[in-house]
Amino acid sequence: MAIYVLSVSLAFAFLLIVLELVRRQKLKEQYSLLWILFSVTLLIISFNVSFIEWIADKLGVKYAPAILFLFGLLFSFALILHLTIVITRLTSQVLRLAQEVTILKEREVPHGQND
């Protein structure tokens, strides 16, 4: 039962941290929605012990609290994938901007005066 109390405490603390980061504008709302959704889902799952045991029984997991960690791990993988997609898009935009700045600089400098 201690692991359920621990998971509820961690999920609640995590939710408070995310909300505080949003309030201080250190975390954008578009990313905070994922974290808030994760925290609330983890809270709901942690409060409902019979639901965790039912899922563990259906998946053949002997230690039911391991399902909480499985959900956390799956969420982490999904978040990492999402952030990788965002970084890839930003990298493409930075590359394009660098190319455009280089082209604009080349147009400003008269031919034969490049240093």
N, CA, C and O atoms as a printed pandas DataFrame, in Angstrom:
     atom_number atom_name residue_name chain_id  residue_number  x_coord  y_coord  z_coord
0              1         N          MET        A               1    0.818   -1.199    0.000
1              2        CA          MET        A               1    0.000    0.000    0.000
2              3         C          MET        A               1    0.857    1.257    0.000
3              4         O          MET        A               1    0.409    2.316   -0.439
4              5         N          ALA        A               2    2.097    1.144    0.494
5              6        CA          ALA        A               2    2.972    2.315    0.556
6              7         C          ALA        A               2    3.310    2.843   -0.831
7              8         O          ALA        A               2    3.478    4.048   -1.019
8              9         N          ILE        A               3    3.408    1.945   -1.796
9             10        CA          ILE        A               3    3.750    2.400   -3.148
10            11         C          ILE        A               3    2.604    3.226   -3.742
11            12         O          ILE        A               3    2.847    4.151   -4.518
12            13         N          TYR        A               4    1.371    2.902   -3.388
13            14        CA          TYR        A               4    0.242    3.684   -3.880
14            15         C          TYR        A               4    0.244    5.088   -3.268
15            16         O          TYR        A               4   -0.022    6.075   -3.953
16            17         N          VAL        A               5    0.545    5.159   -1.984
17            18        CA          VAL        A               5    0.627    6.460   -1.307
18            19         C          VAL        A               5    1.773    7.271   -1.912
19            20         O          VAL        A               5    1.642    8.472   -2.146
20            21         N          LEU        A               6    2.887    6.601   -2.158
21            22        CA          LEU        A               6    4.026    7.282   -2.777
22            23         C          LEU        A               6    3.672    7.795   -4.169
23            24         O          LEU        A               6    4.018    8.923   -4.520
24            25         N          SER        A               7    2.987    6.977   -4.963
25            26        CA          SER        A               7    2.643    7.399   -6.326
26            27         C          SER        A               7    1.639    8.553   -6.310
27            28         O          SER        A               7    1.728    9.459   -7.139
28            29         N          VAL        A               8    0.691    8.528   -5.380
29            30        CA          VAL        A               8   -0.254    9.646   -5.267
30            31         C          VAL        A               8    0.484   10.911   -4.865
31            32         O          VAL        A               8    0.238   11.982   -5.420
32            33         N          SER        A               9    1.389   10.789   -3.903
33            34        CA          SER        A               9    2.155   11.957   -3.447
34            35         C          SER        A               9    3.010   12.531   -4.564
35            36         O          SER        A               9    3.055   13.746   -4.759
36            37         N          LEU        A              10    3.687   11.654   -5.296
37            38        CA          LEU        A              10    4.544   12.122   -6.386
38            39         C          LEU        A              10    3.731   12.756   -7.514
39            40         O          LEU        A              10    4.125   13.781   -8.071
40            41         N          ALA        A              11    2.609   12.148   -7.842
41            42        CA          ALA        A              11    1.777   12.701   -8.914
42            43         C          ALA        A              11    1.214   14.065   -8.513
43            44         O          ALA        A              11    1.161   14.985   -9.329
44            45         N          PHE        A              12    0.798   14.186   -7.266
45            46        CA          PHE        A              12    0.261   15.465   -6.799
46            47         C          PHE        A              12    1.359   16.528   -6.755
47            48         O          PHE        A              12    1.145   17.665   -7.178
48            49         N          ALA        A              13    2.529   16.159   -6.246
49            50        CA          ALA        A              13    3.652   17.104   -6.203
50            51         C          ALA        A              13    4.055   17.512   -7.625
51            52         O          ALA        A              13    4.359   18.677   -7.883
52            53         N          PHE        A              14    4.052   16.558   -8.522
53            54        CA          PHE        A              14    4.413   16.852   -9.909
54            55         C          PHE        A              14    3.413   17.804  -10.549
55            56         O          PHE        A              14    3.794   18.719  -11.279
56            57         N          LEU        A              15    2.139   17.585  -10.273
57            58        CA          LEU        A              15    1.108   18.474  -10.796
58            59         C          LEU        A              15    1.299   19.898  -10.276
59            60         O          LEU        A              15    1.165   20.861  -11.030
60            61         N          LEU        A              16    1.607   20.027   -9.001
61            62        CA          LEU        A              16    1.844   21.355   -8.428
62            63         C          LEU        A              16    3.070   22.023   -9.055
63            64         O          LEU        A              16    3.058   23.226   -9.320
64            65         N          ILE        A              17    4.107   21.254   -9.286
65            66        CA          ILE        A              17    5.325   21.808   -9.907
66            67         C          ILE        A              17    5.029   22.303  -11.319
67            68         O          ILE        A              17    5.484   23.377  -11.712
68            69         N          VAL        A              18    4.269   21.524  -12.075
69            70        CA          VAL        A              18    3.933   21.925  -13.448
70            71         C          VAL        A              18    3.101   23.202  -13.434
71            72         O          VAL        A              18    3.352   24.119  -14.216
72            73         N          LEU        A              19    2.117   23.260  -12.551
73            74        CA          LEU        A              19    1.277   24.458  -12.480
74            75         C          LEU        A              19    2.095   25.689  -12.063
75            76         O          LEU        A              19    1.862   26.790  -12.561
76            77         N          GLU        A              20    3.038   25.497  -11.161
77            78        CA          GLU        A              20    3.884   26.609  -10.739
78            79         C          GLU        A              20    4.793   27.073  -11.887
79            80         O          GLU        A              20    5.006   28.271  -12.071
80            81         N          LEU        A              21    5.320   26.122  -12.649
81            82        CA          LEU        A              21    6.155   26.486  -13.798
82            83         C          LEU        A              21    5.364   27.264  -14.849
83            84         O          LEU        A              21    5.883   28.193  -15.468
84            85         N          VAL        A              22    4.118   26.878  -15.040
85            86        CA          VAL        A              22    3.263   27.595  -15.990
86            87         C          VAL        A              22    2.972   28.993  -15.463
87            88         O          VAL        A              22    2.995   29.970  -16.210
88            89         N          ARG        A              23    2.697   29.073  -14.165
89            90        CA          ARG        A              23    2.391   30.380  -13.558
90            91         C          ARG        A              23    3.576   31.339  -13.685
91            92         O          ARG        A              23    3.392   32.534  -13.918
92            93         N          ARG        A              24    4.791   30.811  -13.532
93            94        CA          ARG        A              24    5.989   31.641  -13.648
94            95         C          ARG        A              24    6.441   31.821  -15.093
95            96         O          ARG        A              24    7.455   32.467  -15.358
96            97         N          GLN        A              25    5.695   31.255  -16.012
97            98        CA          GLN        A              25    5.966   31.323  -17.446
98            99         C          GLN        A              25    7.317   30.717  -17.806
99           100         O          GLN        A              25    8.004   31.198  -18.708
100          101         N          LYS        A              26    7.689   29.665  -17.098
101          102        CA          LYS        A              26    8.900   28.922  -17.429
102          103         C          LYS        A              26    8.584   27.686  -18.266
103          104         O          LYS        A              26    9.483   27.012  -18.767
104          105         N          LEU        A              27    7.312   27.407  -18.407
105          106        CA          LEU        A              27    6.860   26.277  -19.210
106          107         C          LEU        A              27    5.673   26.756  -20.034
107          108         O          LEU        A              27    4.702   27.296  -19.503
108          109         N          LYS        A              28    5.773   26.546  -21.347
109          110        CA          LYS        A              28    4.685   26.986  -22.220
110          111         C          LYS        A              28    3.447   26.115  -22.017
111          112         O          LYS        A              28    3.537   24.946  -21.642
112          113         N          GLU        A              29    2.307   26.714  -22.274
113          114        CA          GLU        A              29    1.049   26.018  -22.049
114          115         C          GLU        A              29    0.917   24.790  -22.940
115          116         O          GLU        A              29    0.354   23.773  -22.533
116          117         N          GLN        A              30    1.437   24.891  -24.152
117          118        CA          GLN        A              30    1.290   23.769  -25.080
118          119         C          GLN        A              30    1.997   22.518  -24.569
119          120         O          GLN        A              30    1.540   21.404  -24.825
120          121         N          TYR        A              31    3.109   22.687  -23.849
121          122        CA          TYR        A              31    3.804   21.526  -23.294
122          123         C          TYR        A              31    3.245   21.149  -21.936
123          124         O          TYR        A              31    3.286   19.982  -21.546
124          125         N          SER        A              32    2.727   22.122  -21.219
125          126        CA          SER        A              32    2.231   21.828  -19.880
126          127         C          SER        A              32    0.976   20.968  -19.928
127          128         O          SER        A              32    0.706   20.216  -18.991
128          129         N          LEU        A              33    0.206   21.070  -21.006
129          130        CA          LEU        A              33   -1.013   20.260  -21.087
130          131         C          LEU        A              33   -0.701   18.768  -21.024
131          132         O          LEU        A              33   -1.432   18.000  -20.399
132          133         N          LEU        A              34    0.381   18.366  -21.672
133          134        CA          LEU        A              34    0.770   16.956  -21.615
134          135         C          LEU        A              34    1.109   16.539  -20.184
135          136         O          LEU        A              34    0.698   15.477  -19.716
136          137         N          TRP        A              35    1.868   17.397  -19.501
137          138        CA          TRP        A              35    2.277   17.070  -18.133
138          139         C          TRP        A              35    1.094   17.086  -17.183
139          140         O          TRP        A              35    0.998   16.241  -16.293
140          141         N          ILE        A              36    0.196   18.037  -17.367
141          142        CA          ILE        A              36   -0.984   18.084  -16.504
142          143         C          ILE        A              36   -1.858   16.855  -16.739
143          144         O          ILE        A              36   -2.358   16.245  -15.794
144          145         N          LEU        A              37   -2.031   16.505  -17.996
145          146        CA          LEU        A              37   -2.803   15.305  -18.328
146          147         C          LEU        A              37   -2.165   14.062  -17.712
147          148         O          LEU        A              37   -2.861   13.210  -17.160
148          149         N          PHE        A              38   -0.859   13.962  -17.807
149          150        CA          PHE        A              38   -0.148   12.831  -17.221
150          151         C          PHE        A              38   -0.331   12.785  -15.706
151          152         O          PHE        A              38   -0.606   11.725  -15.143
152          153         N          SER        A              39   -0.182   13.919  -15.055
153          154        CA          SER        A              39   -0.301   13.972  -13.600
154          155         C          SER        A              39   -1.707   13.593  -13.139
155          156         O          SER        A              39   -1.877   12.826  -12.190
156          157         N          VAL        A              40   -2.705   14.139  -13.820
157          158        CA          VAL        A              40   -4.086   13.832  -13.437
158          159         C          VAL        A              40   -4.393   12.355  -13.682
159          160         O          VAL        A              40   -5.043   11.706  -12.863
160          161         N          THR        A              41   -3.922   11.830  -14.809
161          162        CA          THR        A              41   -4.132   10.409  -15.094
162          163         C          THR        A              41   -3.464    9.538  -14.042
163          164         O          THR        A              41   -4.049    8.566  -13.565
164          165         N          LEU        A              42   -2.242    9.891  -13.687
165          166        CA          LEU        A              42   -1.530    9.126  -12.667
166          167         C          LEU        A              42   -2.221    9.230  -11.307
167          168         O          LEU        A              42   -2.267    8.261  -10.549
168          169         N          LEU        A              43   -2.756   10.410  -11.009
169          170        CA          LEU        A              43   -3.506   10.567   -9.756
170          171         C          LEU        A              43   -4.747    9.679   -9.730
171          172         O          LEU        A              43   -5.020    8.996   -8.744
172          173         N          ILE        A              44   -5.481    9.703  -10.821
173          174        CA          ILE        A              44   -6.708    8.898  -10.886
174          175         C          ILE        A              44   -6.382    7.412  -10.770
175          176         O          ILE        A              44   -7.045    6.667  -10.047
176          177         N          ILE        A              45   -5.356    7.004  -11.493
177          178        CA          ILE        A              45   -4.976    5.591  -11.461
178          179         C          ILE        A              45   -4.460    5.202  -10.076
179          180         O          ILE        A              45   -4.741    4.108   -9.587
180          181         N          SER        A              46   -3.708    6.099   -9.452
181          182        CA          SER        A              46   -3.154    5.793   -8.127
182          183         C          SER        A              46   -4.232    5.706   -7.057
183          184         O          SER        A              46   -4.123    4.906   -6.128
184          185         N          PHE        A              47   -5.267    6.521   -7.183
185          186        CA          PHE        A              47   -6.345    6.473   -6.200
186          187         C          PHE        A              47   -7.192    5.212   -6.346
187          188         O          PHE        A              47   -7.753    4.730   -5.362
188          189         N          ASN        A              48   -7.288    4.686   -7.528
189          190        CA          ASN        A              48   -8.136    3.536   -7.787
190          191         C          ASN        A              48   -7.289    2.262   -7.810
191          192         O          ASN        A              48   -6.867    1.804   -8.872
192          193         N          VAL        A              49   -7.052    1.707   -6.647
193          194        CA          VAL        A              49   -6.183    0.538   -6.503
194          195         C          VAL        A              49   -6.783   -0.673   -7.222
195          196         O          VAL        A              49   -6.055   -1.458   -7.830
196          197         N          SER        A              50   -8.085   -0.823   -7.156
197          198        CA          SER        A              50   -8.704   -1.995   -7.797
198          199         C          SER        A              50   -8.554   -1.935   -9.314
199          200         O          SER        A              50   -8.448   -2.972   -9.970
200          201         N          PHE        A              51   -8.545   -0.727   -9.873
201          202        CA          PHE        A              51   -8.343   -0.588  -11.319
202          203         C          PHE        A              51   -6.940   -1.044  -11.706
203          204         O          PHE        A              51   -6.762   -1.726  -12.715
204          205         N          ILE        A              52   -5.951   -0.668  -10.907
205          206        CA          ILE        A              52   -4.569   -1.086  -11.165
206          207         C          ILE        A              52   -4.452   -2.609  -11.075
207          208         O          ILE        A              52   -3.797   -3.246  -11.900
208          209         N          GLU        A              53   -5.090   -3.166  -10.074
209          210        CA          GLU        A              53   -5.021   -4.623   -9.921
210          211         C          GLU        A              53   -5.752   -5.330  -11.064
211          212         O          GLU        A              53   -5.339   -6.407  -11.494
212          213         N          TRP        A              54   -6.824   -4.731  -11.549
213          214        CA          TRP        A              54   -7.553   -5.330  -12.667
214          215         C          TRP        A              54   -6.698   -5.312  -13.943
215          216         O          TRP        A              54   -6.632   -6.297  -14.679
216          217         N          ILE        A              55   -6.052   -4.174  -14.183
217          218        CA          ILE        A              55   -5.172   -4.082  -15.360
218          219         C          ILE        A              55   -4.011   -5.055  -15.239
219          220         O          ILE        A              55   -3.645   -5.720  -16.208
220          221         N          ALA        A              56   -3.427   -5.137  -14.033
221          222        CA          ALA        A              56   -2.308   -6.063  -13.821
222          223         C          ALA        A              56   -2.744   -7.504  -14.054
223          224         O          ALA        A              56   -2.003   -8.302  -14.628
224          225         N          ASP        A              57   -3.932   -7.825  -13.611
225          226        CA          ASP        A              57   -4.449   -9.182  -13.821
226          227         C          ASP        A              57   -4.649   -9.462  -15.306
227          228         O          ASP        A              57   -4.323  -10.547  -15.788
228          229         N          LYS        A              58   -5.187   -8.480  -16.030
229          230        CA          LYS        A              58   -5.432   -8.669  -17.471
230          231         C          LYS        A              58   -4.132   -8.774  -18.266
231          232         O          LYS        A              58   -4.060   -9.485  -19.269
232          233         N          LEU        A              59   -3.093   -8.047  -17.798
233          234        CA          LEU        A              59   -1.816   -8.084  -18.503
234          235         C          LEU        A              59   -0.890   -9.187  -17.994
235          236         O          LEU        A              59    0.176   -9.420  -18.564
236          237         N          GLY        A              60   -1.298   -9.862  -16.922
237          238        CA          GLY        A              60   -0.484  -10.945  -16.378
238          239         C          GLY        A              60    0.702  -10.450  -15.574
239          240         O          GLY        A              60    1.715  -11.140  -15.467
240          241         N          VAL        A              61    0.582   -9.256  -15.007
241          242        CA          VAL        A              61    1.648   -8.690  -14.192
242          243         C          VAL        A              61    1.442   -9.143  -12.752
243          244         O          VAL        A              61    0.356   -8.978  -12.197
244          245         N          LYS        A              62    2.489   -9.718  -12.144
245          246        CA          LYS        A              62    2.364  -10.268  -10.790
246          247         C          LYS        A              62    2.325   -9.160   -9.735
247          248         O          LYS        A              62    1.617   -9.284   -8.735
248          249         N          TYR        A              63    3.081   -8.077   -9.950
249          250        CA          TYR        A              63    3.167   -6.995   -8.974
250          251         C          TYR        A              63    2.399   -5.797   -9.539
251          252         O          TYR        A              63    2.904   -5.091  -10.412
252          253         N          ALA        A              64    1.198   -5.572   -9.049
253          254        CA          ALA        A              64    0.289   -4.575   -9.621
254          255         C          ALA        A              64    0.862   -3.155   -9.672
255          256         O          ALA        A              64    0.646   -2.471  -10.672
256          257         N          PRO        A              65    1.584   -2.673   -8.644
257          258        CA          PRO        A              65    2.121   -1.308   -8.742
258          259         C          PRO        A              65    3.098   -1.114   -9.896
259          260         O          PRO        A              65    3.377    0.019  -10.289
260          261         N          ALA        A              66    3.614   -2.197  -10.433
261          262        CA          ALA        A              66    4.512   -2.069  -11.591
262          263         C          ALA        A              66    3.782   -1.472  -12.786
263          264         O          ALA        A              66    4.412   -0.920  -13.689
264          265         N          ILE        A              67    2.457   -1.580  -12.796
265          266        CA          ILE        A              67    1.662   -0.986  -13.875
266          267         C          ILE        A              67    1.806    0.530  -13.867
267          268         O          ILE        A              67    1.837    1.163  -14.922
268          269         N          LEU        A              68    1.895    1.111  -12.666
269          270        CA          LEU        A              68    2.086    2.563  -12.578
270          271         C          LEU        A              68    3.399    2.972  -13.252
271          272         O          LEU        A              68    3.459    3.954  -13.991
272          273         N          PHE        A              69    4.428    2.206  -12.981
273          274        CA          PHE        A              69    5.715    2.519  -13.590
274          275         C          PHE        A              69    5.693    2.259  -15.090
275          276         O          PHE        A              69    6.355    2.957  -15.857
276          277         N          LEU        A              70    4.934    1.260  -15.502
277          278        CA          LEU        A              70    4.794    0.995  -16.935
278          279         C          LEU        A              70    4.125    2.176  -17.626
279          280         O          LEU        A              70    4.570    2.605  -18.691
280          281         N          PHE        A              71    3.054    2.708  -17.026
281          282        CA          PHE        A              71    2.385    3.878  -17.600
282          283         C          PHE        A              71    3.335    5.072  -17.641
283          284         O          PHE        A              71    3.383    5.804  -18.630
284          285         N          GLY        A              72    4.085    5.262  -16.568
285          286        CA          GLY        A              72    5.048    6.363  -16.531
286          287         C          GLY        A              72    6.112    6.218  -17.589
287          288         O          GLY        A              72    6.501    7.195  -18.228
288          289         N          LEU        A              73    6.579    5.010  -17.774
289          290        CA          LEU        A              73    7.605    4.759  -18.794
290          291         C          LEU        A              73    7.055    4.983  -20.194
291          292         O          LEU        A              73    7.722    5.585  -21.036
292          293         N          LEU        A              74    5.847    4.506  -20.446
293          294        CA          LEU        A              74    5.240    4.707  -21.766
294          295         C          LEU        A              74    5.000    6.190  -22.045
295          296         O          LEU        A              74    5.215    6.667  -23.159
296          297         N          PHE        A              75    4.554    6.907  -21.020
297          298        CA          PHE        A              75    4.362    8.343  -21.190
298          299         C          PHE        A              75    5.695    9.035  -21.478
299          300         O          PHE        A              75    5.773    9.928  -22.321
300          301         N          SER        A              76    6.732    8.613  -20.770
301          302        CA          SER        A              76    8.055    9.213  -20.991
302          303         C          SER        A              76    8.517    8.989  -22.424
303          304         O          SER        A              76    9.047    9.899  -23.062
304          305         N          PHE        A              77    8.315    7.785  -22.922
305          306        CA          PHE        A              77    8.695    7.514  -24.310
306          307         C          PHE        A              77    7.896    8.376  -25.284
307          308         O          PHE        A              77    8.449    8.906  -26.247
308          309         N          ALA        A              78    6.606    8.513  -25.034
309          310        CA          ALA        A              78    5.772    9.343  -25.911
310          311         C          ALA        A              78    6.210   10.802  -25.856
311          312         O          ALA        A              78    6.236   11.490  -26.877
312          313         N          LEU        A              79    6.554   11.268  -24.660
313          314        CA          LEU        A              79    7.002   12.657  -24.523
314          315         C          LEU        A              79    8.343   12.868  -25.206
315          316         O          LEU        A              79    8.552   13.891  -25.858
316          317         N          ILE        A              80    9.243   11.921  -25.065
317          318        CA          ILE        A              80   10.545   12.032  -25.733
318          319         C          ILE        A              80   10.358   12.065  -27.251
319          320         O          ILE        A              80   11.016   12.839  -27.944
320          321         N          LEU        A              81    9.473   11.235  -27.755
321          322        CA          LEU        A              81    9.194   11.250  -29.194
322          323         C          LEU        A              81    8.628   12.595  -29.621
323          324         O          LEU        A              81    9.034   13.142  -30.646
324          325         N          HIS        A              82    7.694   13.132  -28.842
325          326        CA          HIS        A              82    7.112   14.435  -29.166
326          327         C          HIS        A              82    8.183   15.522  -29.169
327          328         O          HIS        A              82    8.233   16.345  -30.083
328          329         N          LEU        A              83    9.030   15.526  -28.155
329          330        CA          LEU        A              83   10.080   16.545  -28.080
330          331         C          LEU        A              83   11.101   16.380  -29.203
331          332         O          LEU        A              83   11.643   17.370  -29.696
332          333         N          THR        A              84   11.364   15.158  -29.606
333          334        CA          THR        A              84   12.270   14.927  -30.733
334          335         C          THR        A              84   11.683   15.507  -32.012
335          336         O          THR        A              84   12.402   16.086  -32.826
336          337         N          ILE        A              85   10.385   15.351  -32.187
337          338        CA          ILE        A              85    9.723   15.928  -33.358
338          339         C          ILE        A              85    9.817   17.450  -33.324
339          340         O          ILE        A              85   10.085   18.081  -34.347
340          341         N          VAL        A              86    9.597   18.036  -32.154
341          342        CA          VAL        A              86    9.691   19.494  -32.017
342          343         C          VAL        A              86   11.113   19.970  -32.306
343          344         O          VAL        A              86   11.303   20.968  -33.002
344          345         N          ILE        A              87   12.106   19.268  -31.779
345          346        CA          ILE        A              87   13.506   19.658  -32.012
346          347         C          ILE        A              87   13.862   19.527  -33.482
347          348         O          ILE        A              87   14.576   20.370  -34.024
348          349         N          THR        A              88   13.381   18.500  -34.122
349          350        CA          THR        A              88   13.653   18.314  -35.550
350          351         C          THR        A              88   13.079   19.474  -36.360
351          352         O          THR        A              88   13.729   19.998  -37.264
352          353         N          ARG        A              89   11.857   19.863  -36.023
353          354        CA          ARG        A              89   11.227   20.987  -36.726
354          355         C          ARG        A              89   11.986   22.283  -36.477
355          356         O          ARG        A              89   12.193   23.069  -37.401
356          357         N          LEU        A              90   12.402   22.510  -35.238
357          358        CA          LEU        A              90   13.158   23.720  -34.918
358          359         C          LEU        A              90   14.515   23.731  -35.600
359          360         O          LEU        A              90   14.972   24.780  -36.053
360          361         N          THR        A              91   15.160   22.579  -35.678
361          362        CA          THR        A              91   16.448   22.492  -36.363
362          363         C          THR        A              91   16.298   22.853  -37.835
363          364         O          THR        A              91   17.140   23.559  -38.391
364          365         N          SER        A              92   15.246   22.379  -38.458
365          366        CA          SER        A              92   15.008   22.710  -39.870
366          367         C          SER        A              92   14.768   24.205  -40.042
367          368         O          SER        A              92   15.247   24.809  -41.002
368          369         N          GLN        A              93   14.026   24.799  -39.113
369          370        CA          GLN        A              93   13.757   26.239  -39.194
370          371         C          GLN        A              93   15.031   27.051  -38.986
371          372         O          GLN        A              93   15.241   28.050  -39.674
372          373         N          VAL        A              94   15.877   26.644  -38.055
373          374        CA          VAL        A              94   17.140   27.352  -37.819
374          375         C          VAL        A              94   18.042   27.243  -39.041
375          376         O          VAL        A              94   18.669   28.224  -39.442
376          377         N          LEU        A              95   18.108   26.063  -39.631
377          378        CA          LEU        A              95   18.927   25.876  -40.829
378          379         C          LEU        A              95   18.431   26.765  -41.965
379          380         O          LEU        A              95   19.228   27.402  -42.654
380          381         N          ARG        A              96   17.137   26.807  -42.156
381          382        CA          ARG        A              96   16.562   27.635  -43.223
382          383         C          ARG        A              96   16.842   29.123  -42.957
383          384         O          ARG        A              96   17.198   29.862  -43.875
384          385         N          LEU        A              97   16.681   29.551  -41.711
385          386        CA          LEU        A              97   16.970   30.945  -41.365
386          387         C          LEU        A              97   18.441   31.281  -41.583
387          388         O          LEU        A              97   18.754   32.365  -42.076
388          389         N          ALA        A              98   19.336   30.388  -41.231
389          390        CA          ALA        A              98   20.767   30.619  -41.431
390          391         C          ALA        A              98   21.077   30.746  -42.917
391          392         O          ALA        A              98   21.874   31.593  -43.320
392          393         N          GLN        A              99   20.453   29.913  -43.720
393          394        CA          GLN        A              99   20.663   29.988  -45.168
394          395         C          GLN        A              99   20.124   31.308  -45.727
395          396         O          GLN        A              99   20.764   31.922  -46.581
396          397         N          GLU        A             100   18.969   31.742  -45.259
397          398        CA          GLU        A             100   18.399   33.000  -45.733
398          399         C          GLU        A             100   19.253   34.194  -45.314
399          400         O          GLU        A             100   19.432   35.125  -46.100
400          401         N          VAL        A             101   19.780   34.186  -44.097
401          402        CA          VAL        A             101   20.650   35.271  -43.634
402          403         C          VAL        A             101   21.921   35.308  -44.461
403          404         O          VAL        A             101   22.393   36.383  -44.833
404          405         N          THR        A             102   22.478   34.140  -44.751
405          406        CA          THR        A             102   23.689   34.081  -45.567
406          407         C          THR        A             102   23.423   34.641  -46.958
407          408         O          THR        A             102   24.243   35.391  -47.487
408          409         N          ILE        A             103   22.307   34.292  -47.548
409          410        CA          ILE        A             103   21.957   34.802  -48.880
410          411         C          ILE        A             103   21.777   36.318  -48.839
411          412         O          ILE        A             103   22.244   37.024  -49.733
412          413         N          LEU        A             104   21.106   36.816  -47.810
413          414        CA          LEU        A             104   20.898   38.261  -47.686
414          415         C          LEU        A             104   22.220   38.998  -47.488
415          416         O          LEU        A             104   22.404   40.082  -48.041
416          417         N          LYS        A             105   23.150   38.429  -46.705
417          418        CA          LYS        A             105   24.456   39.054  -46.512
418          419         C          LYS        A             105   25.244   39.083  -47.811
419          420         O          LYS        A             105   25.936   40.057  -48.107
420          421         N          GLU        A             106   25.134   38.018  -48.576
421          422        CA          GLU        A             106   25.842   37.959  -49.851
422          423         C          GLU        A             106   25.301   39.005  -50.830
423          424         O          GLU        A             106   26.060   39.555  -51.627
424          425         N          ARG        A             107   24.017   39.276  -50.774
425          426        CA          ARG        A             107   23.419   40.275  -51.665
426          427         C          ARG        A             107   23.824   41.694  -51.283
427          428         O          ARG        A             107   23.946   42.567  -52.142
428          429         N          GLU        A             108   24.034   41.921  -49.959
429          430        CA          GLU        A             108   24.399   43.254  -49.488
430          431         C          GLU        A             108   25.838   43.614  -49.818
431          432         O          GLU        A             108   26.131   44.766  -50.138
432          433         N          VAL        A             109   26.726   42.653  -49.745
433          434        CA          VAL        A             109   28.144   42.906  -49.995
434          435         C          VAL        A             109   28.382   42.923  -51.502
435          436         O          VAL        A             109   28.004   41.979  -52.197
436          437         N          PRO        A             110   29.010   43.994  -52.018
437          438        CA          PRO        A             110   29.311   44.019  -53.452
438          439         C          PRO        A             110   30.277   42.892  -53.822
439          440         O          PRO        A             110   31.098   42.474  -53.006
440          441         N          HIS        A             111   30.171   42.415  -55.036
441          442        CA          HIS        A             111   30.992   41.312  -55.502
442          443         C          HIS        A             111   32.469   41.667  -55.397
443          444         O          HIS        A             111   32.866   42.792  -55.701
444          445         N          GLY        A             112   33.277   40.710  -54.966
445          446        CA          GLY        A             112   34.719   40.900  -54.880
446          447         C          GLY        A             112   35.172   41.513  -53.570
447          448         O          GLY        A             112   36.375   41.701  -53.388
448          449         N          GLN        A             113   34.269   41.839  -52.635
449          450        CA          GLN        A             113   34.649   42.428  -51.354
450          451         C          GLN        A             113   34.354   41.504  -50.186
451          452         O          GLN        A             113   34.253   41.970  -49.052
452          453         N          ASN        A             114   34.214   40.215  -50.430
453          454        CA          ASN        A             114   33.956   39.270  -49.334
454          455         C          ASN        A             114   35.212   39.095  -48.503
455          456         O          ASN        A             114   36.301   38.920  -49.050
456          457         N          ASP        A             115   35.073   39.138  -47.197
457          458        CA          ASP        A             115   36.209   38.899  -46.291
458          459         C          ASP        A             115   35.994   37.636  -45.514
459          460         O          ASP        A             115   36.837   37.262  -44.699
